[in-house]
Amino acid sequence: MQSKENNYFVHETAVIDPGCQIGEGTKIWHFSHLMTGCELGNNCNIGQNVVISPEVILGNNVKVQNNVSVYTGVICEDDVFLGPSCVFTNVINPRSFIERKEEFRTTLVKHGATIGANATIVCGNTIGEYAMIGAGAVVTKDVLPYALVTGNPAHQTGWVSEYGHRLLFDENGEATCPETGQHYQLKEGKLFPAFI
């Protein structure tokens, strides 16, 4: 059903608890559940069988693919992509018989980052701008902007452009995105767009 008041779409099988903030143009699909106190920006796409927990914040144009649970403590900035069945945690040492809600750790996924299918993001870490987390990776520490990380535990295996292409560097530590022609420069172990 289309909400005429707020101009967003909610499939008839989705459950939206009272007190959710949902931005204009957002679409929420089959069997998804948005819990009280979550905030979704404009033009988000929430796939099938997704749970968005209380206090989660999703920026504008965030795409959440099927079967993702986004737990309290997760913040995704604009243009983040969460691949199918990727996993977030929010407690380091969970036990079913001990309540640790006061120990939730924040996970920040920064602007333009991608988390691949079936990847796991251990709580308390920051995924940098335009980083790419490979499918099935297990992230246990912060990820630099533009970094490509893969494996378990995840480790950096390269760099990607803003458009998600693996970058190949010359002897000066410079690379060009094959799609956009944007230039990049490696400086002191970090990648920066080069404006020439």
N, C-alpha and C positions, 0 to 999 in steps of 0.2 A: 504494500500500500504506500502511496505517496503522501507524505505529510505536507499539506498545503500551507500550514502555518510557518514551518521552518524550511520547507523546500529541500527535504532529504527523503530517501527511499528506505523503507523497512519491509522486508519480505514477511508475509503473514505468519511464517513459522518462527521468526526471530522473537526473542524476549528482550524487551528494553525496560529495565527497572526505573522507577521514579528517580529524578535527580541526576540524570545523565545529560551532558552537554554534547550536542551533535551539530556539526557545522553544515552549512549549506552545500548541497550537491553530493553529500556523502551517501553511499549505498551500503546497506547491511543485508546480507543474504541469508539463505536457509539455515535454520537451526542454530543461529548465533545468539549469544547472550551478552548484553552489556549491563554491567552491574552499577549500582548507585555510586555516583561520585566520579565516574570516569569522564574524560574530556576528549572529544574527537574534533579535529579541525575540519576545514572545508575540503570537499572533493576526495574524501577518503574512500577506500573500497575495502569492506570487511567481508571476506569470503565465507564459505560454508563451514559450520561447526567451529566457530571462533568464540573464545571467551575473553572479554575485556574486563579485568577486575577493578575494584574500587581504587580511585586515585591514580589510575594509569592516565598518562597524557600522550595523545597522538597529535602531531602537528598537521599541517595541511598536506593533502595529496599523499598520505601514507597508504600503502597497499599491503594488506594482511591476507595472505593466501589461506587456503583451507586448513583446518585442524590445528590452528595455533592458539595457545593459551598465553595471554599477555598478563602477567601477574602484577599485583601491587608492588610499586617500586620501579617499574619500567617507565621510562620517558623516551619517546621517539620524536625527534625533530622533523621538520618538513621533508617530504620526498623520500622517506625511508621505505624500503621494500623488505617485507618479512616473508620468506619463502615457505612453501608448504611444510607443515608439521615441524617447523623450527620450535625450539624449546627455550624458555626463560626459567630461571630459578630466582628466589628472593631470600633464601636462608642458606647459610653455609653448611650447617649441621642439623638438618631437620630430624625430628623424632615425632611420631604420631602422638605420644603421650606427654609431650612438653609443648606448651604454646610459646612461640617465639616471635609473635607479631611485632614486638618492640625491637627486634633485631633485624627486621627487613633491611636489606642493602639496596641502594639505588643502582640501577643499570641505565646508562645513558647511551642511546644510539643517535649519533649526530647526523646532521643534514646530509641527505643523499646517500647514506650507507645502505648496503644490501647484505642481508643475512640469508644464506642459501638453504635449500630444503634439508630438513632433518638436522640442522646445526643446533648445538646447545651452547647457550650463553650463561656461564656461571655468574651469579649476581655480584654486584659491586664493581663492575668494570665499565669502561667507556669505549665505545666503538667510534673511531674518528670519522670525520667528514669523508664521504665518498669511498670509505673502506669497503672491501668485498670479502665476506666470510664464505668460504667454499662449502659446498654441500657436505653435510656430515661432520663438519669441524666441531671441536669442543674448545671453546674460548675460555681460558682461565686467567687471562690478564688483559690489560688495556691494549687496544689496537690503534696504531697510528693512522692519521688521515691518509687516504689513498692506498693503504696497504692491502695486499692480497694475502689472506691467511688460510691455511688448509691443515688438515690432519688432527690427530688426537694424541697429546694436546696440540692445539693449533699453534702453528709457527708461521712466520712470514716467509712467503715463497716468491714475492715480487711486489710490483706496484701496478696500479691501474689508473686510467684517466677518469675524469669526471663522467664520461660516457661508458665506463666499464671495460675498456680495452686494456689488455696487458701491455705495458710499456717496455720498449727496448731502448737501451741507453747507449749513447756514443761515448767516446773516450773523455769527453768533457762533463759527463753526467747529465746530458740533456736528452730528452725524448719528445716525440710528437705523437699525439693521438691520431690514429689512422682515419678516424671518422670526422673529426672536427678540425684537425690541424692545430689544435691548441698545443703550445709548447710547455714543457715541464722541466724543472731543474732540481737535481738532488743536491742538498746542502746540509752537511753535518748530520747525515742519517735521516733527513726528513725531505719530503717531496713538496715542491711549491709550484704553482702555475707561474710560468715565465711570461711576462708582458713585454713584448718587443715591438 
